[in-house]
């Protein structure tokens, strides 16, 4: 699994599970000083892959509807400091 990191050392850390179209989303994250980790894969990420990407410090995740966003992933994000909304 490989990840592209943009703005290494930014104030906030955000994981993006798939490359998104356009650049407005990335521009918005960079404008508030986010370090953005973007998955380079084309397959649907497993919970284990997403949890590994979240790690022990993550402020937010932009995920996909095809991923299993339930209690396991939301708990991992919350434990890493992210806000679940």
N, CA, C and O atoms as a GROMACS GRO file, in nm:
protein
  340
    1UNK      N    1   0.085  -0.117   0.000
    1UNK     CA    2   0.000   0.000   0.000
    1UNK      C    3   0.090   0.123   0.000
    1UNK      O    4   0.182   0.132   0.080
    2UNK      N    5   0.063   0.216  -0.088
    2UNK     CA    6   0.143   0.337  -0.089
    2UNK      C    7   0.054   0.460  -0.073
    2UNK      O    8  -0.062   0.462  -0.114
    3UNK      N    9   0.113   0.561  -0.014
    3UNK     CA   10   0.042   0.685   0.014
    3UNK      C   11   0.125   0.802  -0.034
    3UNK      O   12   0.248   0.803  -0.020
    4UNK      N   13   0.059   0.900  -0.092
    4UNK     CA   14   0.124   1.025  -0.132
    4UNK      C   15   0.100   1.123  -0.018
    4UNK      O   16  -0.014   1.140   0.026
    5UNK      N   17   0.205   1.188   0.029
    5UNK     CA   18   0.193   1.284   0.139
    5UNK      C   19   0.215   1.425   0.084
    5UNK      O   20   0.314   1.452   0.017
    6UNK      N   21   0.120   1.513   0.114
    6UNK     CA   22   0.128   1.652   0.070
    6UNK      C   23   0.134   1.739   0.195
    6UNK      O   24   0.058   1.719   0.289
    7UNK      N   25   0.225   1.836   0.195
    7UNK     CA   26   0.243   1.931   0.306
    7UNK      C   27   0.289   1.861   0.434
    7UNK      O   28   0.231   1.879   0.541
    8UNK      N   29   0.393   1.780   0.420
    8UNK     CA   30   0.449   1.709   0.536
    8UNK      C   31   0.481   1.808   0.648
    8UNK      O   32   0.542   1.912   0.624
    9UNK      N   33   0.439   1.775   0.768
    9UNK     CA   34   0.462   1.860   0.883
    9UNK      C   35   0.352   1.962   0.908
    9UNK      O   36   0.367   2.050   0.993
   10UNK      N   37   0.241   1.952   0.834
   10UNK     CA   38   0.129   2.044   0.855
   10UNK      C   39   0.072   2.032   0.996
   10UNK      O   40   0.096   1.933   1.065
   11UNK      N   41  -0.003   2.131   1.036
   11UNK     CA   42  -0.059   2.136   1.171
   11UNK      C   43  -0.159   2.023   1.198
   11UNK      O   44  -0.163   1.968   1.308
   12UNK      N   45  -0.238   1.988   1.098
   12UNK     CA   46  -0.338   1.883   1.111
   12UNK      C   47  -0.302   1.768   1.018
   12UNK      O   48  -0.235   1.788   0.917
   13UNK      N   49  -0.346   1.648   1.052
   13UNK     CA   50  -0.318   1.529   0.970
   13UNK      C   51  -0.451   1.471   0.922
   13UNK      O   52  -0.538   1.438   1.002
   14UNK      N   53  -0.465   1.460   0.790
   14UNK     CA   54  -0.587   1.409   0.729
   14UNK      C   55  -0.552   1.294   0.634
   14UNK      O   56  -0.458   1.304   0.556
   15UNK      N   57  -0.629   1.186   0.642
   15UNK     CA   58  -0.612   1.070   0.555
   15UNK      C   59  -0.725   1.073   0.451
   15UNK      O   60  -0.841   1.093   0.485
   16UNK      N   61  -0.688   1.053   0.325
   16UNK     CA   62  -0.786   1.047   0.215
   16UNK      C   63  -0.771   0.910   0.152
   16UNK      O   64  -0.665   0.876   0.100
   17UNK      N   65  -0.878   0.830   0.158
   17UNK     CA   66  -0.866   0.689   0.120
   17UNK      C   67  -0.865   0.663  -0.030
   17UNK      O   68  -0.833   0.552  -0.073
   18UNK      N   69  -0.900   0.760  -0.110
   18UNK     CA   70  -0.893   0.751  -0.257
   18UNK      C   71  -0.865   0.890  -0.312
   18UNK      O   72  -0.911   0.990  -0.256
   19UNK      N   73  -0.790   0.897  -0.421
   19UNK     CA   74  -0.768   1.025  -0.490
   19UNK      C   75  -0.905   1.077  -0.533
   19UNK      O   76  -0.985   1.003  -0.589
   20UNK      N   77  -0.932   1.203  -0.507
   20UNK     CA   78  -1.060   1.264  -0.541
   20UNK      C   79  -1.044   1.349  -0.667
   20UNK      O   80  -0.934   1.395  -0.697
   21UNK      N   81  -1.155   1.371  -0.740
   21UNK     CA   82  -1.144   1.452  -0.862
   21UNK      C   83  -1.119   1.599  -0.831
   21UNK      O   84  -1.158   1.650  -0.726
   22UNK      N   85  -1.054   1.665  -0.922
   22UNK     CA   86  -1.028   1.808  -0.907
   22UNK      C   87  -0.924   1.835  -0.800
   22UNK      O   88  -0.861   1.743  -0.748
   23UNK      N   89  -0.908   1.962  -0.767
   23UNK     CA   90  -0.809   2.000  -0.666
   23UNK      C   91  -0.865   2.088  -0.555
   23UNK      O   92  -0.793   2.122  -0.462
   24UNK      N   93  -0.992   2.126  -0.564
   24UNK     CA   94  -1.049   2.215  -0.463
   24UNK      C   95  -1.044   2.156  -0.323
   24UNK      O   96  -1.019   2.228  -0.226
   25UNK      N   97  -1.068   2.026  -0.311
   25UNK     CA   98  -1.066   1.961  -0.180
   25UNK      C   99  -0.927   1.968  -0.120
   25UNK      O  100  -0.912   1.995  -0.001
   26UNK      N  101  -0.823   1.945  -0.202
   26UNK     CA  102  -0.686   1.950  -0.152
   26UNK      C  103  -0.647   2.094  -0.121
   26UNK      O  104  -0.582   2.120  -0.020
   27UNK      N  105  -0.685   2.187  -0.206
   27UNK     CA  106  -0.657   2.329  -0.181
   27UNK      C  107  -0.716   2.374  -0.048
   27UNK      O  108  -0.653   2.449   0.027
   28UNK      N  109  -0.838   2.329  -0.018
   28UNK     CA  110  -0.905   2.366   0.108
   28UNK      C  111  -0.830   2.309   0.228
   28UNK      O  112  -0.814   2.377   0.329
   29UNK      N  113  -0.784   2.185   0.218
   29UNK     CA  114  -0.709   2.124   0.328
   29UNK      C  115  -0.574   2.193   0.348
   29UNK      O  116  -0.531   2.215   0.461
   30UNK      N  117  -0.508   2.226   0.240
   30UNK     CA  118  -0.379   2.293   0.249
   30UNK      C  119  -0.392   2.434   0.304
   30UNK      O  120  -0.302   2.484   0.372
   31UNK      N  121  -0.504   2.500   0.274
   31UNK     CA  122  -0.526   2.637   0.321
   31UNK      C  123  -0.532   2.645   0.474
   31UNK      O  124  -0.504   2.750   0.531
   32UNK      N  125  -0.568   2.533   0.539
   32UNK     CA  126  -0.572   2.532   0.687
   32UNK      C  127  -0.456   2.450   0.744
   32UNK      O  128  -0.460   2.406   0.859
   33UNK      N  129  -0.352   2.430   0.663
   33UNK     CA  130  -0.226   2.367   0.704
   33UNK      C  131  -0.240   2.220   0.743
   33UNK      O  132  -0.191   2.177   0.848
   34UNK      N  133  -0.308   2.143   0.658
   34UNK     CA  134  -0.319   1.998   0.681
   34UNK      C  135  -0.206   1.924   0.611
   34UNK      O  136  -0.170   1.956   0.497
   35UNK      N  137  -0.152   1.824   0.680
   35UNK     CA  138  -0.066   1.724   0.617
   35UNK      C  139  -0.163   1.619   0.564
   35UNK      O  140  -0.237   1.558   0.642
   36UNK      N  141  -0.164   1.597   0.433
   36UNK     CA  142  -0.264   1.511   0.370
   36UNK      C  143  -0.199   1.384   0.318
   36UNK      O  144  -0.104   1.389   0.241
   37UNK      N  145  -0.252   1.269   0.362
   37UNK     CA  146  -0.206   1.137   0.318
   37UNK      C  147  -0.312   1.081   0.224
   37UNK      O  148  -0.424   1.054   0.266
   38UNK      N  149  -0.276   1.063   0.097
   38UNK     CA  150  -0.371   1.020  -0.006
   38UNK      C  151  -0.332   0.881  -0.055
   38UNK      O  152  -0.219   0.860  -0.100
   39UNK      N  153  -0.425   0.787  -0.048
   39UNK     CA  154  -0.399   0.651  -0.094
   39UNK      C  155  -0.381   0.649  -0.245
   39UNK      O  156  -0.455   0.714  -0.319
   40UNK      N  157  -0.282   0.573  -0.291
   40UNK     CA  158  -0.257   0.557  -0.435
   40UNK      C  159  -0.322   0.431  -0.492
   40UNK      O  160  -0.300   0.399  -0.609
   41UNK      N  161  -0.399   0.361  -0.412
   41UNK     CA  162  -0.456   0.234  -0.458
   41UNK      C  163  -0.589   0.255  -0.530
   41UNK      O  164  -0.655   0.358  -0.514
   42UNK      N  165  -0.626   0.157  -0.610
   42UNK     CA  166  -0.756   0.161  -0.676
   42UNK      C  167  -0.853   0.061  -0.614
   42UNK      O  168  -0.971   0.060  -0.651
   43UNK      N  169  -0.805  -0.022  -0.521
   43UNK     CA  170  -0.896  -0.120  -0.459
   43UNK      C  171  -0.962  -0.059  -0.334
   43UNK      O  172  -0.914   0.041  -0.280
   44UNK      N  173  -1.070  -0.120  -0.291
   44UNK     CA  174  -1.138  -0.077  -0.169
   44UNK      C  175  -1.051  -0.114  -0.051
   44UNK      O  176  -1.011  -0.229  -0.036
   45UNK      N  177  -1.021  -0.016   0.033
   45UNK     CA  178  -0.934  -0.041   0.148
   45UNK      C  179  -1.006  -0.122   0.255
   45UNK      O  180  -1.125  -0.102   0.280
   46UNK      N  181  -0.934  -0.213   0.317
   46UNK     CA  182  -0.988  -0.290   0.429
   46UNK      C  183  -0.985  -0.202   0.555
   46UNK      O  184  -0.917  -0.100   0.558
   47UNK      N  185  -1.058  -0.244   0.656
   47UNK     CA  186  -1.054  -0.173   0.783
   47UNK      C  187  -0.912  -0.168   0.838
   47UNK      O  188  -0.869  -0.066   0.891
   48UNK      N  189  -0.839  -0.279   0.827
   48UNK     CA  190  -0.702  -0.285   0.878
   48UNK      C  191  -0.613  -0.183   0.806
   48UNK      O  192  -0.529  -0.119   0.870
   49UNK      N  193  -0.629  -0.167   0.676
   49UNK     CA  194  -0.550  -0.069   0.600
   49UNK      C  195  -0.584   0.074   0.642
   49UNK      O  196  -0.495   0.158   0.654
   50UNK      N  197  -0.710   0.100   0.663
   50UNK     CA  198  -0.752   0.235   0.704
   50UNK      C  199  -0.703   0.264   0.845
   50UNK      O  200  -0.654   0.374   0.873
   51UNK      N  201  -0.715   0.167   0.934
   51UNK     CA  202  -0.670   0.186   1.073
   51UNK      C  203  -0.519   0.210   1.075
   51UNK      O  204  -0.471   0.294   1.151
   52UNK      N  205  -0.444   0.136   0.993
   52UNK     CA  206  -0.299   0.158   0.986
   52UNK      C  207  -0.269   0.300   0.938
   52UNK      O  208  -0.176   0.364   0.988
   53UNK      N  209  -0.345   0.349   0.841
   53UNK     CA  210  -0.324   0.484   0.789
   53UNK      C  211  -0.360   0.590   0.894
   53UNK      O  212  -0.293   0.693   0.903
   54UNK      N  213  -0.464   0.566   0.971
   54UNK     CA  214  -0.505   0.659   1.076
   54UNK      C  215  -0.394   0.670   1.180
   54UNK      O  216  -0.362   0.779   1.227
   55UNK      N  217  -0.335   0.557   1.216
   55UNK     CA  218  -0.226   0.556   1.313
   55UNK      C  219  -0.268   0.609   1.449
   55UNK      O  220  -0.383   0.591   1.490
   56UNK      N  221  -0.174   0.673   1.519
   56UNK     CA  222  -0.205   0.722   1.654
   56UNK      C  223  -0.231   0.872   1.658
   56UNK      O  224  -0.259   0.927   1.764
   57UNK      N  225  -0.222   0.940   1.542
   57UNK     CA  226  -0.257   1.082   1.534
   57UNK      C  227  -0.320   1.110   1.399
   57UNK      O  228  -0.256   1.101   1.295
   58UNK      N  229  -0.448   1.143   1.404
   58UNK     CA  230  -0.521   1.174   1.281
   58UNK      C  231  -0.636   1.267   1.318
   58UNK      O  232  -0.715   1.237   1.407
   59UNK      N  233  -0.645   1.378   1.249
   59UNK     CA  234  -0.750   1.476   1.278
   59UNK      C  235  -0.876   1.452   1.197
   59UNK      O  236  -0.984   1.496   1.237
   60UNK      N  237  -0.864   1.384   1.084
   60UNK     CA  238  -0.982   1.357   1.003
   60UNK      C  239  -0.952   1.262   0.889
   60UNK      O  240  -0.837   1.243   0.850
   61UNK      N  241  -1.058   1.202   0.836
   61UNK     CA  242  -1.048   1.111   0.723
   61UNK      C  243  -1.155   1.147   0.622
   61UNK      O  244  -1.270   1.171   0.658
   62UNK      N  245  -1.115   1.152   0.494
   62UNK     CA  246  -1.212   1.160   0.385
   62UNK      C  247  -1.219   1.020   0.327
   62UNK      O  248  -1.129   0.976   0.256
   63UNK      N  249  -1.327   0.948   0.360
   63UNK     CA  250  -1.343   0.810   0.318
   63UNK      C  251  -1.444   0.796   0.207
   63UNK      O  252  -1.502   0.894   0.160
   64UNK      N  253  -1.464   0.672   0.166
   64UNK     CA  254  -1.555   0.639   0.056
   64UNK      C  255  -1.674   0.560   0.107
   64UNK      O  256  -1.664   0.489   0.208
   65UNK      N  257  -1.786   0.570   0.039
   65UNK     CA  258  -1.906   0.495   0.077
   65UNK      C  259  -1.886   0.344   0.062
   65UNK      O  260  -1.958   0.266   0.124
   66UNK      N  261  -1.789   0.302  -0.018
   66UNK     CA  262  -1.763   0.159  -0.038
   66UNK      C  263  -1.686   0.097   0.077
   66UNK      O  264  -1.674  -0.025   0.085
   67UNK      N  265  -1.635   0.179   0.168
   67UNK     CA  266  -1.560   0.130   0.284
   67UNK      C  267  -1.656   0.105   0.400
   67UNK      O  268  -1.766   0.160   0.404
   68UNK      N  269  -1.613   0.023   0.494
   68UNK     CA  270  -1.698  -0.018   0.606
   68UNK      C  271  -1.688   0.082   0.722
   68UNK      O  272  -1.630   0.052   0.826
   69UNK      N  273  -1.747   0.200   0.703
   69UNK     CA  274  -1.741   0.304   0.807
   69UNK      C  275  -1.845   0.275   0.914
   69UNK      O  276  -1.959   0.321   0.907
   70UNK      N  277  -1.802   0.198   1.012
   70UNK     CA  278  -1.885   0.164   1.127
   70UNK      C  279  -1.807   0.189   1.254
   70UNK      O  280  -1.712   0.267   1.256
   71UNK      N  281  -1.848   0.124   1.360
   71UNK     CA  282  -1.791   0.146   1.493
   71UNK      C  283  -1.640   0.125   1.497
   71UNK      O  284  -1.569   0.201   1.563
   72UNK      N  285  -1.588   0.024   1.428
   72UNK     CA  286  -1.445  -0.005   1.433
   72UNK      C  287  -1.361   0.112   1.380
   72UNK      O  288  -1.265   0.154   1.445
   73UNK      N  289  -1.397   0.165   1.263
   73UNK     CA  290  -1.319   0.275   1.205
   73UNK      C  291  -1.341   0.406   1.280
   73UNK      O  292  -1.246   0.481   1.302
   74UNK      N  293  -1.464   0.433   1.319
   74UNK     CA  294  -1.490   0.556   1.394
   74UNK      C  295  -1.418   0.554   1.529
   74UNK      O  296  -1.369   0.657   1.574
   75UNK      N  297  -1.411   0.438   1.593
   75UNK     CA  298  -1.339   0.426   1.720
   75UNK      C  299  -1.189   0.451   1.701
   75UNK      O  300  -1.126   0.517   1.783
   76UNK      N  301  -1.133   0.397   1.592
   76UNK     CA  302  -0.990   0.417   1.564
   76UNK      C  303  -0.962   0.564   1.539
   76UNK      O  304  -0.861   0.616   1.587
   77UNK      N  305  -1.048   0.631   1.465
   77UNK     CA  306  -1.030   0.774   1.438
   77UNK      C  307  -1.040   0.855   1.566
   77UNK      O  308  -0.958   0.944   1.591
   78UNK      N  309  -1.140   0.825   1.647
   78UNK     CA  310  -1.155   0.897   1.774
   78UNK      C  311  -1.034   0.876   1.865
   78UNK      O  312  -0.986   0.970   1.928
   79UNK      N  313  -0.984   0.753   1.872
   79UNK     CA  314  -0.867   0.722   1.956
   79UNK      C  315  -0.742   0.798   1.908
   79UNK      O  316  -0.651   0.825   1.987
   80UNK      N  317  -0.738   0.831   1.777
   80UNK     CA  318  -0.623   0.902   1.720
   80UNK      C  319  -0.640   1.054   1.730
   80UNK      O  320  -0.555   1.129   1.682
   81UNK      N  321  -0.748   1.098   1.793
   81UNK     CA  322  -0.768   1.242   1.812
   81UNK      C  323  -0.863   1.307   1.716
   81UNK      O  324  -0.887   1.428   1.724
   82UNK      N  325  -0.919   1.229   1.624
   82UNK     CA  326  -1.012   1.285   1.526
   82UNK      C  327  -1.149   1.309   1.586
   82UNK      O  328  -1.187   1.248   1.686
   83UNK      N  329  -1.221   1.398   1.523
   83UNK     CA  330  -1.358   1.427   1.564
   83UNK      C  331  -1.453   1.350   1.473
   83UNK      O  332  -1.440   1.355   1.351
   84UNK      N  333  -1.544   1.280   1.530
   84UNK     CA  334  -1.642   1.202   1.454
   84UNK      C  335  -1.771   1.282   1.451
   84UNK      O  336  -1.830   1.313   1.554
   85UNK      N  337  -1.814   1.315   1.327
   85UNK     CA  338  -1.937   1.395   1.311
   85UNK      C  339  -2.030   1.327   1.215
   85UNK      O  340  -2.139   1.378   1.188
   0.00000   0.00000   0.00000
